[in-house]
């Protein structure tokens, strides 16, 4: 009798699978399997998740409810509908805080600006805004960036270009950009230069730890929460990597905080000091929000700045030069624009950079096709109805795929897959403004990125330096695909050969 029961069970499972196969979705959308929900489709496509999201949005009129296994709380609404984005990010902003789910997944960020809501977030934003919008900040940023270009980037590029003809040496351009932005954000935020961008390309454990943390955070989004929580409890797999990376980052940042506290330099006026010193000054005045552990509050602040200042700019520059390598006419147009203006330098940068409309458009076009933060997650506090007609509640996560959004014909036209800087130029010859709910690379609404101008400043300085002085030749056989991470890095880096253009 026991064997008969087993046979009946196996036969039932087989019939169920056959039923699911014949009645699976025929419209290009994931099948909602019994018990498993749509998880099989997610697992099948996780290594190409960004293209999968694009296909999903194409086949579902830009909004799709994704259901996980019945025994999990994995219920997502994936959308790139501009009206939904505007509603969540701006119009009904108060109903969509970061929330406890976000805090749980991004716990390494602590009480930093990306992870907090309410008065803590307002405090961070006010501090960052006072720093980034101060009249002295722009020249301060330009000088620090040019210093790193002259003392770090150019010597390294010259080294590899001089070796080009002899050894055919290859370098990872993505790695160079990550080193550049890591050094500059350390200088701006803590007045400390780790000098990771140097000819010998020293190993940087803190930069590697940031990469590991971002990859694991993406992993946490792609599996039911009980899976990664169980791994965390056992301290195995991705969660073991996450813990070790967290410890590495803590060690580096707390060391920098201790070094800063040991300095006996007078605290001068704004912009004669770094951001960490400004926060410490607020600490002295009793204005730090978290009175329990001010060192941890400072650590959280700096780590959030690292993520914003290192990853987004370096990722965009990597994809920018990749796209240039595929579009030589765009390179030619940028060079013509540069030739028609005065030679760009630290003294005239602000004046000249405002005239580089085509270069600015090429950077915007890169951000459209390869947004450094590929997706955004939100959860409502109260039930809501989105403009698309979809109902949402506090048990759901709303996912915006910025990568997919830049590839929607209904938003950007039939040529949305083409790299066309011209689409960002107005009839009057100025930069065309696109609403943030359509171009979400810098977020939207009250959480719009405060570092937007900082990012464009650094990217233009680096881009003009390289385009005017070097030729970047990608290694043909090297694969260039997006990594599976919350930051859209290249999975295998960007291997190139460098030679001087003159």
C-alpha positions in Angstrom: 0.0 0.0 0.0 2.9 2.3 0.8 4.3 2.0 -2.8 0.9 2.7 -4.3 0.7 5.9 -2.2 4.1 7.0 -3.5 3.1 6.2 -7.1 -0.1 8.2 -6.8 1.8 11.1 -5.3 4.4 11.1 -8.1 1.7 10.7 -10.7 -0.2 13.7 -9.2 3.0 15.8 -9.3 3.6 14.8 -12.9 0.0 15.7 -13.9 0.4 19.1 -12.1 3.6 19.9 -13.9 2.0 18.9 -17.3 -1.0 21.1 -16.4 1.2 24.0 -15.6 3.3 23.5 -18.8 0.3 23.5 -21.1 -1.4 26.4 -19.3 1.7 28.5 -18.7 1.7 32.1 -19.7 1.9 32.7 -23.5 2.3 36.4 -23.4 5.9 36.7 -22.4 5.1 37.2 -18.8 6.2 34.9 -15.9 3.9 32.0 -15.1 2.3 32.1 -11.7 3.0 28.5 -10.7 1.1 26.8 -7.8 2.9 27.1 -4.5 6.0 28.6 -6.2 4.4 31.7 -7.6 6.7 33.5 -10.1 9.9 32.7 -8.3 11.1 30.2 -11.0 11.1 32.9 -13.7 13.1 35.2 -11.4 15.7 32.5 -10.6 16.0 31.6 -14.2 16.7 35.2 -15.2 18.6 36.5 -12.2 21.9 36.6 -14.1 20.2 38.9 -16.7 17.9 40.6 -14.3 18.0 44.1 -15.9 17.1 42.8 -19.4 14.5 40.6 -17.8 12.9 43.6 -16.2 13.0 45.5 -19.5 11.2 42.6 -21.2 8.7 42.4 -18.3 7.9 46.1 -18.7 7.6 45.9 -22.5 5.1 43.0 -22.2 3.0 44.4 -19.4 2.3 48.1 -20.4 5.0 49.2 -17.9 3.5 47.8 -14.7 3.5 44.2 -13.5 2.5 42.5 -10.2 5.1 39.9 -9.3 4.1 37.1 -6.8 6.6 35.0 -4.9 5.9 31.6 -3.3 2.6 31.4 -1.4 4.5 30.8 2.0 6.6 34.0 1.6 5.8 37.6 1.9 7.3 38.3 -1.5 4.8 40.5 -3.4 6.2 43.1 -5.7 4.8 45.6 -8.1 7.4 46.4 -10.8 6.6 49.6 -12.7 8.3 52.2 -14.9 5.0 54.1 -15.6 6.0 57.8 -15.3 2.7 58.7 -13.7 3.3 56.0 -11.0 6.8 57.3 -10.4 5.6 60.8 -10.0 2.8 59.7 -7.7 5.1 57.7 -5.4 8.2 59.9 -5.5 6.5 63.3 -5.4 2.8 63.6 -5.3 2.2 61.2 -2.4 5.7 61.2 -1.0 4.6 61.0 2.6 3.0 57.6 2.1 6.2 56.0 0.8 9.0 56.3 3.3 12.0 54.0 3.2 10.4 51.9 5.8 11.4 48.9 7.9 11.8 46.5 5.0 14.3 48.8 3.3 16.1 49.4 6.6 16.4 45.6 7.1 17.8 44.9 3.7 20.2 47.9 3.7 21.1 47.6 7.4 24.8 48.2 6.7 23.9 51.9 5.9 22.7 52.4 9.5 21.2 55.8 10.1 22.6 57.5 7.0 20.7 59.7 4.6 19.7 56.8 2.3 18.2 54.6 5.1 16.4 57.1 7.2 13.0 58.9 7.2 11.5 61.8 9.2 13.7 64.2 11.2 16.9 62.1 10.9 16.7 62.2 7.1 15.8 65.9 7.2 18.9 66.6 9.4 21.2 64.7 7.0 19.7 66.5 4.0 20.0 69.9 5.6 23.7 69.3 6.5 24.5 67.9 3.0 22.6 70.8 1.4 24.5 73.4 3.4 27.8 71.8 2.3 27.0 71.1 -1.4 25.2 74.4 -2.2 27.7 76.7 -0.4 29.2 79.3 -2.9 32.7 78.0 -2.0 31.9 74.4 -2.6 32.2 74.4 -6.4 35.7 75.8 -6.6 36.7 73.6 -3.7 35.4 70.5 -5.6 37.0 71.6 -8.8 40.4 72.1 -7.2 40.3 68.7 -5.3 39.2 66.9 -8.5 42.0 68.6 -10.6 44.5 67.7 -7.9 43.6 64.1 -8.2 43.6 64.2 -12.0 47.1 65.7 -12.1 48.6 63.7 -9.2 46.8 60.4 -9.7 44.9 59.9 -13.0 47.3 61.4 -15.5 50.5 59.6 -14.1 48.6 56.2 -14.2 47.2 56.8 -17.7 50.7 57.9 -18.9 52.2 54.8 -17.3 49.9 52.4 -19.2 50.0 54.4 -22.5 53.9 54.4 -22.4 53.8 50.6 -21.9 51.3 50.1 -24.6 53.6 49.6 -27.6 56.0 47.4 -25.7 53.9 45.1 -23.6 50.5 45.6 -25.0 49.4 46.1 -21.4 45.8 46.0 -20.5 44.1 47.9 -17.7 40.6 47.9 -16.2 39.3 51.4 -16.8 36.4 50.8 -14.4 38.9 50.0 -11.6 40.8 53.3 -12.3 37.6 55.3 -12.1 36.5 53.6 -8.9 40.0 54.4 -7.4 39.7 58.0 -8.5 36.2 58.5 -7.0 37.1 56.6 -3.8 40.1 58.8 -3.2 38.3 62.1 -4.0 35.2 61.2 -1.8 37.6 60.4 1.0 39.3 63.7 0.6 36.0 65.7 0.4 34.3 63.8 3.2 37.2 63.2 5.6 40.2 65.2 4.3 42.1 61.9 3.9 43.7 60.6 0.7 44.1 56.8 0.7 46.1 57.1 -2.6 44.5 54.1 -4.1 44.9 55.6 -7.6 48.7 55.2 -8.1 50.8 53.4 -10.7 51.2 50.2 -8.6 47.4 50.0 -8.2 47.5 48.9 -4.6 44.8 46.5 -3.2 42.0 48.5 -1.6 40.1 46.3 0.9 37.5 49.0 1.6 36.6 49.5 -2.0 36.3 45.8 -2.5 34.1 45.6 0.6 31.7 48.2 -0.9 31.4 46.1 -4.0 30.6 43.0 -1.9 28.0 44.8 0.2 26.2 46.1 -2.9 26.1 42.6 -4.5 24.7 41.0 -1.4 22.1 43.7 -1.0 20.9 42.9 -4.5 20.9 39.2 -3.6 18.6 40.0 -0.6 16.1 41.5 -3.0 16.1 38.5 -5.3 15.2 35.8 -2.8 12.5 35.4 -0.2 13.6 37.1 3.0 13.7 33.9 5.1 16.4 32.5 2.8 19.0 35.3 3.4 18.0 35.6 7.1 18.6 31.9 7.5 22.0 32.3 5.8 22.7 35.2 8.1 21.9 33.1 11.2 24.2 30.4 10.0 26.8 32.9 8.8 27.3 31.2 5.4 27.2 32.1 1.7 26.4 35.6 0.7 25.7 36.7 4.3 29.2 35.6 5.5 30.6 37.8 2.7 28.4 40.6 3.8 29.4 40.4 7.4 33.1 40.4 6.5 32.7 43.4 4.2 30.8 45.3 6.9 33.7 44.7 9.3 36.2 45.9 6.8 34.2 49.1 6.2 33.8 49.7 9.9 37.5 49.3 10.5 38.4 51.8 7.8 35.8 54.5 8.7 36.3 54.3 12.5 40.0 54.6 12.0 39.5 57.8 10.0 37.1 59.1 12.6 39.7 58.5 15.3 42.4 60.2 13.3 40.2 63.2 12.8 39.3 63.4 16.5 43.1 63.3 17.4 43.8 66.3 15.2 44.0 69.6 17.1 43.4 71.9 14.1 41.0 74.7 14.6 37.6 74.3 13.0 37.4 77.1 10.4 34.6 78.4 8.3 32.6 76.2 6.0 34.5 74.7 3.0 37.9 75.2 4.7 37.1 71.8 6.2 35.8 68.4 5.2 32.2 67.1 5.7 33.2 64.9 8.7 34.6 67.9 10.5 31.4 69.8 10.0 29.4 66.9 11.5 31.8 66.8 14.4 31.3 70.5 15.0 27.5 69.8 15.2 28.3 67.1 17.7 30.1 69.6 19.9 27.1 71.9 19.7 24.8 69.1 20.8 23.0 69.0 17.4 23.7 65.4 16.4 20.4 63.6 16.2 21.6 60.2 17.6 22.9 61.0 21.0 23.4 57.3 21.8 26.6 56.7 19.9 27.9 59.6 17.9 30.8 57.7 16.5 28.3 55.3 14.9 26.3 58.2 13.6 29.4 59.6 12.0 30.3 56.2 10.6 26.8 55.8 9.1 27.0 59.3 7.5 30.4 58.7 5.9 29.4 55.3 4.6 26.4 56.7 2.8 28.5 59.4 1.3 30.9 56.7 0.1 28.2 54.9 -1.7 26.9 58.1 -3.3 30.3 59.6 -4.2 32.3 56.6 -5.3 29.9 54.2 -7.1 27.5 56.3 -9.1 30.2 58.5 -10.8 32.7 55.7 -11.5 30.0 53.4 -12.9 28.7 56.2 -15.2 32.1 57.0 -16.5 32.8 53.4 -17.2 29.6 53.0 -19.3 30.3 56.4 -20.9 33.6 55.4 -22.3 32.2 52.0 -23.3 29.5 53.7 -25.3 32.0 56.1 -26.9 34.0 53.1 -28.0 30.9 51.9 -29.9 30.1 55.3 -31.3 33.2 57.0 -32.8 31.1 59.7 -34.4 30.0 60.8 -30.9 33.7 61.0 -29.9 34.4 63.2 -33.0 31.5 65.5 -32.1 32.7 65.9 -28.5 36.2 66.7 -29.8 34.8 69.4 -32.1 32.9 70.9 -29.2 36.1 71.0 -27.1 38.1 72.5 -30.0 35.6 75.2 -30.4 36.0 76.3 -26.7 39.0 77.4 -24.7 41.3 74.6 -23.3 39.5 73.5 -20.2 41.4 73.9 -16.9 40.7 74.4 -13.2 40.7 78.2 -13.6 38.1 78.4 -16.3 36.2 75.1 -15.7 32.9 76.5 -14.6 32.7 79.0 -17.5 33.8 76.5 -20.2 31.9 73.5 -18.9 28.6 75.3 -19.2 29.2 75.5 -23.0 29.8 71.8 -23.4 26.2 71.0 -24.3 27.0 68.0 -26.4 29.3 66.4 -23.8 26.6 67.0 -21.2 24.1 65.3 -23.4 26.4 62.3 -23.9 26.7 61.9 -20.1 22.9 62.2 -19.7 22.4 59.6 -22.5 24.8 57.3 -20.6 22.7 57.8 -17.4 19.5 57.0 -19.4 20.8 53.8 -20.8 23.0 52.7 -17.8 21.7 54.4 -14.6 24.2 53.7 -11.8 21.4 52.8 -9.4 19.4 50.4 -11.5 16.3 50.2 -9.3 14.5 51.8 -6.4 12.2 50.1 -3.9 9.3 51.7 -2.0 6.5 50.5 0.3 3.3 52.3 1.2 2.4 53.1 4.8 -1.3 53.2 3.9 -3.2 51.4 1.1 -3.1 53.4 -2.2 -4.2 53.3 -5.8 -1.6 54.2 -8.3 -2.4 56.2 -11.5 -2.1 53.0 -13.5 -5.0 51.6 -11.5 -3.0 49.1 -9.4 -3.8 48.7 -5.8 -0.9 48.6 -3.3 -0.7 48.0 0.4 2.0 47.9 3.1 2.8 44.3 2.5 4.0 45.1 -1.1 7.1 46.5 -2.4 7.0 48.8 -5.4 10.1 48.4 -7.6 11.1 51.1 -10.1 13.6 49.7 -12.7 15.5 52.7 -14.0 17.4 50.5 -16.5 14.2 49.3 -18.0 12.7 52.8 -18.0 15.4 54.1 -20.3 14.5 51.4 -22.8 10.8 52.0 -23.1 9.7 53.1 -26.5 6.6 54.6 -25.0 8.8 57.0 -23.0 11.8 57.7 -25.2 10.7 56.8 -28.7 11.5 54.0 -31.1 15.2 54.9 -31.0 15.4 54.4 -27.2 18.1 51.7 -27.6 20.4 54.1 -29.5 23.0 56.3 -27.9 22.0 59.7 -29.2 23.4 62.7 -27.2 21.4 64.9 -29.6 18.2 64.0 -27.9 19.3 66.2 -24.9 19.9 69.3 -27.0 17.0 71.8 -27.3 16.1 73.8 -30.4 17.8 76.8 -28.8 21.1 74.8 -28.4 20.8 74.4 -24.7 20.5 71.3 -22.5 17.0 69.8 -22.8 15.3 69.3 -19.4 13.5 66.0 -18.9 11.2 65.6 -15.9 12.6 63.4 -13.1 9.7 61.0 -13.3 10.9 60.2 -16.8 14.6 60.5 -16.2 15.1 59.0 -12.8 18.9 58.7 -12.6 19.1 61.3 -9.9 15.9 60.2 -8.1 12.8 62.5 -7.9 10.8 64.6 -5.5 12.1 65.5 -2.0 14.8 62.8 -2.2 16.3 64.2 -5.5 20.0 63.7 -5.4 21.9 66.7 -4.0 25.1 65.6 -5.5 24.0 65.9 -9.1 26.1 68.9 -10.0 29.0 67.4 -8.1 28.8 64.3 -10.3 28.6 66.2 -13.6 31.6 68.4 -12.5 33.8 65.4 -11.8 32.7 63.5 -14.9 33.3 66.4 -17.2 36.8 67.0 -15.8 37.7 63.4 -16.2 36.0 63.0 -19.6 37.7 66.0 -21.1 41.1 65.1 -19.8 40.9 61.6 -21.3 39.2 62.6 -24.6 41.7 65.4 -25.3 44.8 63.4 -24.5 44.3 59.7 -24.9 42.7 57.0 -27.1 40.9 54.2 -25.3 40.9 50.9 -27.1 38.6 48.2 -25.6 39.9 44.7 -25.6 37.7 43.1 -28.2 37.3 39.6 -26.7 36.5 41.0 -23.2 32.8 40.7 -22.3 31.1 43.8 -21.1 27.8 43.1 -19.2 26.1 44.6 -16.1 26.9 43.1 -12.8 24.2 41.7 -10.5 24.3 44.5 -7.9 22.4 47.5 -6.7 25.0 49.6 -8.5 25.3 49.0 -12.3 29.0 48.1 -12.5 30.4 46.1 -15.3 30.6 42.4 -14.2 34.1 41.8 -15.5 35.3 45.3 -15.5 36.2 47.3 -18.7 39.5 46.1 -20.0 41.2 48.5 -22.4 44.5 49.6 -23.9 45.5 53.2 -23.6 47.7 55.3 -25.9 48.3 59.0 -26.1 46.5 60.9 -28.8 49.4 63.4 -29.3 
